[in-house]
Amino acid sequence: MTESTKFWGIVPAAGVGKRMQADRPKQYLELAGKTVIEQTLSRLLQADVFEAIAVAISSDDPYWPQLPIAQHEKILTAAGGKERADSVLSALKSISGKASDSDWVLVHDAARPCITASDIHHLIACLIHDDVGGILALSSHDTLKNVQDGRIAGTLNRNHIWRALTPQMFRYGTLKTALEEAEGNPAITDEASALELKGLQPKIVEGRPDNIKITRPEDLPLAQFYLEQQ
């Protein structure tokens, strides 16, 4: 890593989180005295590596402007999009005048508040000299089934299966181009899949199992437990 190496954070936060069955998007639910997104952004800032963090927010979001962290000097607000990839691309475009193509971008889910600074530093250390970049991930310990019409059609080899986490870290220019070329493609469910579509092979970096994504109501108390334990 050199003094000229710059890192930018991207947090897509325009989703509504329907599976939480709550009265507001899941990133604004309370978690350990703050909102989920405040916990997430606080963790990213604690890593002390980012030039700035661009947060993609829906245009009709009434909650974000009320949060003190939205005014933080290193937090930028970008326009959210219909899908995750749209929000990430919008956030990338929002820093186009500041970031260079060779800068690194770390994209992190707003609903992963248990990310640790040590995992961020570990990801950077593993990828800083990589030609492609990569993602935090977890190997699968469960037996995995291929299911069709509610019945098992086969068993997958779990030795080749990893669960994608975030952050996902790629060069600014490479990621922006990949997302622009894949715009509108429903197969792009994370940043790595956009790189894969270009024929690139992102690297896997093993992360911590407590880096959970809040998706369902029962995830909130689990996330609070992890935050307390950490």
PELINWO-V767297 format. One record per residue. RES is the residue in three letters. PHI is phi in radians with two decimals (NA if undefined). PSI is psi in whole degrees, 0 to 359 (999 if undefined). D_FIRST is the distance of its C-alpha to the first C-alpha in whole Angstrom. Layout:
# PELINWO-V767297
RES_PHI_PSI_D_FIRST, RES_PHI_PSI_D_FIRST
This chain:
# PELINWO-V767297
MET_NA_132_0, THR_-1.92_169_4, GLU_-1.13_336_7, SER_-1.47_350_8, THR_-1.23_125_6, LYS_-2.06_146_9, PHE_-2.15_136_11, TRP_-2.15_142_15, GLY_-1.75_143_17, ILE_-2.25_128_20, VAL_-2.23_103_23, PRO_-1.26_122_26, ALA_-2.46_41_29, ALA_-1.86_3_32, GLY_-1.33_164_34, VAL_-1.86_343_37, GLY_1.05_56_37, LYS_-1.05_329_41, ARG_-1.22_347_41, MET_-1.35_341_40, GLN_0.94_42_44, ALA_-1.94_173_43, ASP_-1.51_4_44, ARG_-2.71_163_41, PRO_-0.99_146_37, LYS_-1.05_333_36, GLN_-1.19_348_33, TYR_-1.89_8_35, LEU_-1.29_153_37, GLU_-1.34_137_37, LEU_-2.52_111_35, ALA_0.93_46_35, GLY_1.52_355_36, LYS_-2.32_176_34, THR_-1.39_161_33, VAL_-0.98_314_31, ILE_-1.19_328_29, GLU_-1.14_319_29, GLN_-1.09_316_28, THR_-1.09_310_25, LEU_-1.16_325_24, SER_-1.09_320_24, ARG_-1.12_317_22, LEU_-1.10_318_19, LEU_-1.16_327_19, GLN_-1.11_335_19, ALA_-1.15_336_15, ASP_0.99_46_15, VAL_-2.19_346_12, PHE_-1.62_137_14, GLU_-1.13_317_15, ALA_-2.87_163_18, ILE_-2.17_118_20, ALA_-1.63_122_22, VAL_-1.88_120_25, ALA_-1.54_117_28, ILE_-2.12_140_31, SER_-1.07_144_35, SER_-1.11_335_37, ASP_-1.85_26_40, ASP_-1.38_113_38, PRO_-1.52_351_39, TYR_-1.58_318_37, TRP_-0.96_312_34, PRO_-1.07_340_35, GLN_-1.45_348_37, LEU_-1.50_131_34, PRO_-0.99_326_32, ILE_-1.16_340_29, ALA_-1.13_340_29, GLN_-1.69_2_29, HIS_-1.06_143_26, GLU_-1.09_337_24, LYS_-1.79_6_21, ILE_-1.82_124_23, LEU_-1.97_148_25, THR_-1.87_129_28, ALA_-2.11_163_28, ALA_-1.31_131_31, GLY_-1.37_159_31, GLY_-2.04_181_33, LYS_-1.17_315_35, GLU_-1.97_166_33, ARG_-0.93_312_30, ALA_-1.05_324_28, ASP_-1.13_319_30, SER_-1.16_318_28, VAL_-1.10_315_25, LEU_-1.10_319_26, SER_-1.07_317_27, ALA_-1.15_322_24, LEU_-1.10_317_22, LYS_-1.13_329_25, SER_-1.18_339_25, ILE_-1.93_16_21, SER_-1.08_332_22, GLY_-1.42_351_22, LYS_-1.97_322_19, ALA_-1.56_145_17, SER_-1.76_161_16, ASP_-1.02_331_16, SER_-1.53_353_13, ASP_-1.15_156_11, TRP_-1.66_141_11, VAL_-2.08_132_14, LEU_-1.98_114_15, VAL_-1.68_128_19, HIS_-2.32_139_21, ASP_-1.16_136_25, ALA_-1.09_332_27, ALA_-1.67_25_29, ARG_-2.06_77_26, PRO_-1.41_354_26, CYS_-1.71_10_26, ILE_-1.05_142_22, THR_-1.91_153_20, ALA_-1.06_325_17, SER_-1.12_322_16, ASP_-1.18_322_17, ILE_-1.12_315_14, HIS_-1.14_323_12, HIS_-1.15_317_13, LEU_-1.05_313_13, ILE_-1.09_316_9, ALA_-1.09_324_8, CYS_-1.34_335_11, LEU_-1.96_351_10, ILE_-1.01_330_7, HIS_-1.88_11_8, ASP_-1.42_146_12, ASP_-1.30_335_14, VAL_-1.91_315_16, GLY_1.89_191_14, GLY_-3.14_195_16, ILE_-2.45_156_18, LEU_-1.31_141_19, ALA_-2.71_166_23, LEU_-2.20_135_26, SER_-1.22_152_28, SER_-1.53_129_31, HIS_-1.75_349_34, ASP_-1.57_154_37, THR_-1.30_131_39, LEU_-1.91_133_39, LYS_-1.96_138_42, ASN_-1.55_119_42, VAL_-2.02_134_45, GLN_-2.32_125_47, ASP_0.96_39_50, GLY_1.38_5_50, ARG_-2.21_150_50, ILE_-1.23_125_48, ALA_-1.83_357_47, GLY_2.84_167_45, THR_-1.98_130_42, LEU_-1.51_154_39, ASN_-1.39_105_37, ARG_-1.21_346_34, ASN_-1.15_342_32, HIS_-1.86_6_31, ILE_-1.91_127_31, TRP_-2.21_146_28, ARG_-1.61_122_28, ALA_-1.27_132_25, LEU_-2.00_189_24, THR_-2.37_158_21, PRO_-1.23_158_18, GLN_-2.07_129_18, MET_-2.09_119_15, PHE_-2.49_164_15, ARG_-1.16_143_14, TYR_-0.95_308_16, GLY_-1.12_319_18, THR_-1.13_314_19, LEU_-1.18_317_20, LYS_-1.06_315_22, THR_-1.11_317_24, ALA_-1.09_318_24, LEU_-1.25_325_26, GLU_-1.14_318_28, GLU_-1.22_332_29, ALA_-1.73_9_30, GLU_-0.95_128_32, GLY_1.53_355_35, ASN_-1.43_116_34, PRO_-1.17_347_35, ALA_-1.32_348_33, ILE_-1.51_92_30, THR_-1.77_349_30, ASP_-2.66_178_26, GLU_-1.22_322_23, ALA_-1.03_322_22, SER_-1.14_331_26, ALA_-1.21_322_26, LEU_-1.20_321_23, GLU_-1.05_323_25, LEU_-1.10_336_28, LYS_-1.54_3_26, GLY_1.54_9_26, LEU_-1.59_157_23, GLN_-2.15_93_22, PRO_-1.07_150_19, LYS_-1.48_146_18, ILE_-1.66_129_20, VAL_-2.12_121_18, GLU_-1.18_129_21, GLY_-1.88_186_21, ARG_-1.50_142_23, PRO_-1.23_345_27, ASP_-1.51_4_27, ASN_-1.44_64_25, ILE_-1.48_157_29, LYS_-1.81_127_29, ILE_-1.34_115_33, THR_-2.22_322_35, ARG_-2.13_161_38, PRO_-0.93_324_40, GLU_-1.25_349_40, ASP_-1.31_334_36, LEU_-1.11_308_36, PRO_-1.10_329_38, LEU_-1.18_318_35, ALA_-1.11_320_32, GLN_-1.11_319_34, PHE_-1.06_315_34, TYR_-1.13_318_31, LEU_-1.05_318_30, GLU_-1.15_320_32, GLN_-1.22_326_31, GLN_-1.22_999_28
